[in-house]
Amino acid sequence: MSTLIEEAPVETSKSAAAPWRGYEKVSFRIAFIFFFLLTVPTDIDYYRNWFTTDWAHLHIRDLGKLAGSSFAPFKIAENHPGEGDRGSLQEKAHGFFVIHSESGNFGLASYVNWGVALLIGVGGGLIWTLVDKKPRNYRVLYYFLIVAVSYAMLIRLEGLTFSKVFPTQMPALAETQLNTNFGDFTPQKLYWIQLSFVHNYETFIGLAELAIMLLLFFRKTRALGAAMALFMIGNIAIANHVYDGGIHLAAAFYALGGTFVLWRYIPEIWNLLVREKDTAPQVYYFPFEKKWQQYLRIGFKTAVFALFFVASAYLHWDNYKHDSYKVPSRPGLDGSKGLYEVTEFKLNNKLLPYSPLDSVRWQNVTFEKWSTISFAVNNTFRIHGEAGRGKQFKDVDRTYESAGTGGGRRHYYYEADTVKHTLHLFNKNKVYKNEELVFQYERPTPNRFILKGQNEYKDSVYIVLDKKVDKTYPLYEGRNQAAIWNP
């Protein structure tokens, strides 16, 4: 049986130091410039963040700013302001050019900056070749480029990894999602909320991504980590294209980077699997012979592990326990959580009977255990975001419940004054971020609300809400039945 013999740490053969062929040098020069642009942060704010971060009070939202920035001379403009679902996150202004394209969000145009990086790589590689015609090889540069790509992948992966290990990327299903028609969700939202119901699977995916990070961290297991990144996260990139997701570009970087890291192993893999020969990969490792090189390497690896493994794990755990960034941390009114029927609705003192076709009358209302309220009405609006991304500080900007949801269901963050009995509502859809509603409320019983105020059209409304205390959900009933049959 053919085997893959353990690779030597450093090549010692004369052929290893031999000059590369012409096409090898040109290919490497292009690849070096291309991946340099994709992995080395070009945004000055990234480097500023290392000096302005409050290290004594490090927050989960700080790590994303320290994990790198993207090469983006071209900025994709939103078709409508607010649809990008950035919440309170400040839009970067480092793009030199702005393009308007329907495919800029999910399609081919979203890869425009990769195309620019490749063109720069081709042009720079050809100039490099014309200037430097000496016989040489680039095995040292090649080694460190692979290290840079590997570390860029594992560092950028930490946020997605630990937000799945401690399931907050797809938090538990909200009351409003359970009471929204299936067809009112965008494809990407459906892709996300299916994991909200199976947190064990979400945690399993996070542990698999953590394995990729660990494998990329050590050079002897880097090839296996690159292969897992290529096939596992590459699959996520495909799914995001299919479901019109918002992170296809970030996921595709792991497929591209995994392919690059794995590339030097392909001849040996071919010999092993196809030609069925015993194979010893001829992979060069920089020897780090000098003391300062060893100290620098150990210091760098220690810093990366401490920040992007240990600190990241702790901060995501703390976020999971105390302040899930996807939903408001402010609690809702005591005992209000649930689905409510609109048993009475008056518009300008005129009683409106229930009709599923009425474009003004509310159909039903949900209160979450946190400070979110939603209501359904037969009227259209612009859907925002894909699945509620970002790690926003403000509760009003945490849009996981509302993002990617249509069908006339509006979502509002609310602040309750229990002394004056007022509810101040703020639209969570950033296309309508200036929309605010104020209601006086009464609770004659724990299961009844009476709201008085004005709607978004400045018409006076009087609304009576009665909780459906007997509401059951087949999704959970099915899980309970499965538990009975499969103890």
N, C-alpha and C positions, 0 to 999 in steps of 0.2 A: 504494500500500500504506500502510495506517495505521501510524503509529509512536508510540512512547511517548517524548515529548520530555524531555530531561534536566531534572529539577526544579531550580528556583531555590533557593539556599540560604536565603533569607528572603523571606517574602511582603511585597510592598510595596503591594498594592492596598488601596483603602479598604474593600472588602468583607471583607478578611482580618481587619481589626480591628473589624468590626461585631459588635454584641451577638448572642449565640446565641439561638435560639428556646427557648421554655420546655422542651419535651421534650428538647432537646439538653442543656440545663443539668442537668435532673434525671437523665438517663441518665449524664452524666459524673460527677456527684456520687456516684451509687451505685457506678459502676465505680471511681472513685478510692478510695473507702473499701474496697471489696472487694479490689482488687489491692494496696492498701497493706498490708492484713492478710496477704496471701499472699506478698508480696515482702520486706517489712521485718521482720527477725527480732524476735520478741517474747519470746524466751527470754533472761533475764539472763545465763545461762551463756555464750551466744554472745559477748557483749561482754567477759565476763571472760576468755575464751580468748585474746583479742588481747593481754592483759597477762600471762597465765600461760604462754603457749607459749614453749618454749625455742628462740628464733630462731637461736641459734648451732648447734643440732643439729636443724634442722627435719626432720620425718619425714613420710612419705606419709600417715600416719594423722592428722596434724595438720590437713591441708588440708580434710578433710571437716568438721571442727569450725569452720573459718573460712569455709566456703562458704555459710553461712546456716542458719536453722532454720525449722521449719514452725509455722504457726498451728494449735495443737492443744488447744483447751480440753477436747475430748472425747478420751479415751484408749480404744482398743479393747482389751479384755481378751483374753488368750490363753485358748483353750478348755481347754488343759492346759499347765501351766508347763513351759517349755523348748521348746515347739513353734515358738516364734517365731524360733529360730535366731540369737540375738544373741550367742552365745558369751560372751566376757568383757566385752562392751560394756555399760556401765551403762544401765539403763532410765531414761528421763527421767520425772521425777515432776511435770511441769508441767501435766498434765491435771487440770482441776477436776472432771470427771465421768468415770465409767467406765461403758461400756456393754458388754453381753454380746450378741453376735449372731453367728450362723453366717456371715452375709455381711460381717462386719467385716473379714475378711482379704482377700477377693477381690471381694466384691459391692458392692451399693449402699451399705451402711452404712459402708464405708470412706471414703466421700465426705462423711461427716457434718460434718466441720470446714469443708469448702467451703460446705456448706449454711448453717452458722452464720455464716460470713463474709459470705455473700450476704444473709442476714437482717439482719445488722448494717449492711451497706451500704445496704439498702433503708430501714431505719429511720433511719439517719444521714443518708441523702440527702434524705429527706422533711423531717427536722428542719432540715437545712441550707437547703432551699428555703423553708421557712416563715420562717426567720430572715433570709435574704438574698434580697430580691426586686428588687434593683437590676438594671438592664440591664447585662450584662457578657458577656465570653467568658472561656474558661479555656484559651486556646491555650498559654500558658506552662506552666501546671500539666499540661496534656495532654502537652506535649513531654517534660517531666521524668518523668511517669508512664511514658511509653513507654520512656524511657531506663532507668528503674528495672526495668521488666519485662524488657527486653532483657538488661541486665546480670545480673539474677537468673537468667535462663535460661542464659547462657553460663558464669557462675561455678558454678552447680550441675551443669553438664554436664561440667566438667573431669575429675572423677574417673572417670566412665564412659568418657569419650573416650580418655584416655591409658592406661587399663587395657585398652583394646582395641588402640590403636596398638602398645603393647608388651604382647602378649597374655597377660594374667594374669587377666582377668575370667572367662574360660573357659579354664583351663589345659589342658595336654595330658591326654589320657585316662589315668586311673590304671589300674593292673593290676586293681584290684577292679571297676572299671566294665566292663572288657572281659570279665570273668567273671561278670557279673550278668545274669540273664535280662532280656530286653527289657521284658517286662511288669511287672517289679518296680520300674521307675522311674515316678515321678509324671510327669504330662504336662509340667510346668514343667522338671523335670530333663532330660527328653528334649530339650526345646527348647534348653536350655543346652548339653548335651554334644554335640549335633550340630555346634556351633561349635568344640568342643574338638578336632575332627578336621580342621578346615579353618581353620588359623590365618591363612592369607593373606586369607580372607574376613573374619575377625574384625578383622584390621588394616585392611582396606578400609572396614569400617563405622566404625572409629575415625577414619580419615582423613575420612570424610564428616561425622562429628560435629565434627571439628576445623574443617572448612570452615564449618559452621553457627556455631561460636564466633567465627571470624574475621569472618564476614559480619555478625553481630550487633554486633561490636565497633566497626565503622565505620558512621556514620549514613547514608551514601549507599548502603550495601549492606544496610542493616538489613531492608528489606522482603523481599529475597531470602532472607536468613537466617531470617526469620520464616516464610516459605512453606516452606522446607526443614524447619524444626522442626515445623511443623504436619503435614506429610504424612509425613515420615520417622519422627520420634519418636512422632507420633500413631499410626502403624502399630504401633510397639512397644507402645504402650498397649493397642491392640486385641489384639495377640498375647498380652499378659500376662493379659488377661481370658479369652481363649479357653483358655489353658493354665494357668489358676489361678496366675499368677505373683505375685511379691511387690513388683514395682516399677511396677504399673500406675498408681498415684496420682502418683508422681514423673514418669512418662512423660506422663501426661495433662496435667500442668502445661504442657508444651511445646506441646501442641495448643491449650490454652486461651490461653497467652501469645502464641503465634504468631498466633492468630486476632485477638487484641486489637491487636497491633502492626500487623498487615496491614490492619486494618479501615479505616483512613483512606485506603487506596489503592483500596478496592473500587469507588467511583464511576468513577475513572479507568480501572481495569481493565475495568469493564463497558463504558465508552465505546470502549475500544480493541478488545476482543475480540468484543463483541456488536454494538455499533453501528458498529464499524469506522471510527472517527474518530481523527484525530490528537489526541493527548492530552498535556497537560502537567500533571503532578500538582501541586496547590497544597498543598504541605506546608510547615508552619512549622518553622524551625530557630531555636532561641534564638541570638542573635548573639554573645554573649560579648564585648561591646565593651570592657569595662573590663579593665585589666591583671590585677587580682586574680582576675577570673573566668577569664581565659585561663590563668593560672598554676595555679589550682585544677583546671581541666579537664585540663590536660596532666599535672599531678601525679597526679590520680586515675586517668587512663587508663594512665599509666606504671606505677603501683603494681599495677593489675589485671593488666596484661600481664606484668609481672615475676613476680608471684606465681602467677597461675592459668594462664599459658601456659608461661613459661620454667622457673620452679621446679617446677611440676607435672610438666612433661615430663621434667625431669632426675630427680626423685624416683621417678617411675613407671619410668623406664629403670633406675635403680639397683635398684629393687625387683624388676624383671624379671630382672636379671642376678644378684642376690645373695640375694634373700629373697622369693620369691613368696608373698604373704600368704594365698593360698587353701590351700596345703598346708604341712605342717611343714617347717621349715628343718633340723631335726635329722636327720642321715642315719641310715638303717636299718643293720642288721647287714650286714657285708661279704658280698657275693655271695648275699644272701638273696632278692632280688627275684624274683618269679615266682608261678606257681600250683602249689599242692601238693595232692596227693590224701591223704586221711586213710586210710591203709592199716591202721591199728589204733587202736581206741578202747575203753578200759576205763573203766567207771563203777563206783566202789567195788569195784575189782578184778574186776569182771564184764565179760567181753568182749562187746561189742555189735557184731553184724555190720552191714554197711552196709544201710541202708534209707532211701529218699527220704522216708518218712513218719515217721521217728523224730524226736521232738520234743526230744531231748537230744543225740543223736550229731551231731558235726560232719560235714558233707558234703565241704567243701573249704576251703582256706585260701589267702589271698593275702598276700604280703609286698610292700610298695612299696619303692622305692629310698630313700624317706624313712621316718620312724618311724611308719608306720601298718600295722596288721595287720587283716585282716577274715576272718571265717569265716561260712559259710552253714549254717543249721540250720532244720529244718521247724517253726518256732515264730513266732508273731506278736509284734509290738511296735508302739509308736506311732512313726510316721514323724515326723521333725522337719524344720522348715524347708522351703524350696522348692528352693533351688539352692546354698546355702552362701554367704550374703552376709556383708558386713562385712570389716573390715581388722583382724583381731585380732592382738595381740602374741604371745599364748601359743600354742604348737604344738597343745596339746590342744583349743584353741578353734577351730582351723582345720578346718572341717567340710565342705569341698567334696565330699570323697569320699562321705561318709555321708548328707548332706542329700538329702531327696527320694528315698531308696532304701528299699524294703521287701523283701518276699519272704523274710524271715528272715535277711538278711545283716547281721551286726553289725560295727561298725567301732570300733577301739580305737587310741588313740595309745599308744605304748609307750616305755619307757626301759629300756635294756639295761645290765646290769652284767656286763661281759665277764670280770671276775675271779671273781665269785661265780656266774656263769652263771645269772642271774635275769632274767626279763622282767616288768616291772611295767606292767600294762595299765590304761588309763583309758578308759571308754566315751565316745565322742565325741558320742553322742546326748544332748542336754542334758535330755531328759525323764528320763534315767537317769544324770545327771551324777555321782552318788555311787557308782556301781558301779565297783569296781576288782578286778582279778584279778592274782594273782602266780603265776608258773610258774618252776620250775627247768627249764633246757633243756640238752640235749646235742646236739652235731653230730658224730656219728661219721664222716660224710662231708659234703662241701660241699652235697650235694643232699638231705640227710636231717636232720630235726629230731625230737627226742624231748622232749615236754613233760610235766611232772609238776606237779600242783597241784590247785586247787579251782575249780570252775565257779561261776557266779553263784548257784547254789542251795546252795553249800557242800558239794557232793559231791566226793569225790576223783576225779580223772581222770588217765588215762595215755594220751597221744596220740602216734602216730607219723605224721610227715608226710614224703612223698616228692615231690620236685619233678617236674612234668611237663615235662621238657626239650624234648620234641618238640611242644609246644603251638603251634599256628599260629592266626591270627585272619583270617577271610575279609575283614574290613574293610581290613586292611593288604595282604592278598594282592590284593584288587581294585584298590587304589591302585597296587601294583607292576605289575599287568597293564596298567592304564591308561597308566602311564608307558612301558611297552614299545610299546604301540600308538600312543601320541601323544608321540613324543620331542620 
